């Protein structure tokens, strides 16, 4: 049975992060749903236009194996302001389901109380003043129980492959990684 992942796109999301996550996970056989906060084209941080598979309100009752938030400052703020997404992510956390966030997006998790106290996390270094809570580290990827964070656009392939291995196993990760011809 395929694993299911939700990647929400909000205006201002970081293209590299959102697209690389969706691409790598789909190459590994993961059923990825890209959902926007509202109808229409989503204008990303570098002013590229993207059309999501669906809108969030049409899938809010579904459960996912992973919900992963792409960063980008404006995108993170827009995701963070979505009550519907917050409710979905909090329900995911209560179930112990996997939650990922990259770049500025871990700050949404901090503002929602999902990363709190001394929970270790990483994020884009200049974004950590956006929220309180958690213990910041400069590591490229940090996993704390069901929460996985990554530092920024340059770690997008590593992050996507890390998530793919958790969802589909090491053999699938290796196969996908070999096909990407990333530097060693």
Secondary structure as UniProt FT lines:
FT   STRAND          4..9
FT   TURN            11..12
FT   HELIX           15..27
FT   TURN            28..29
FT   STRAND          31..36
FT   STRAND          42..43
FT   TURN            45..46
FT   STRAND          49..50
FT   STRAND          54..55
FT   HELIX           56..59
FT   TURN            60..61
FT   STRAND          66..69
FT   HELIX           73..80
FT   HELIX           83..95
FT   STRAND          98..102
FT   TURN            103..105
FT   HELIX           106..111
FT   TURN            112..113
FT   TURN            117..118
FT   STRAND          120..121
FT   HELIX           125..130
FT   STRAND          135..136
FT   STRAND          141..144
FT   TURN            145..146
FT   STRAND          147..150
FT   HELIX           153..155
FT   HELIX           156..168
FT   HELIX           170..180
//
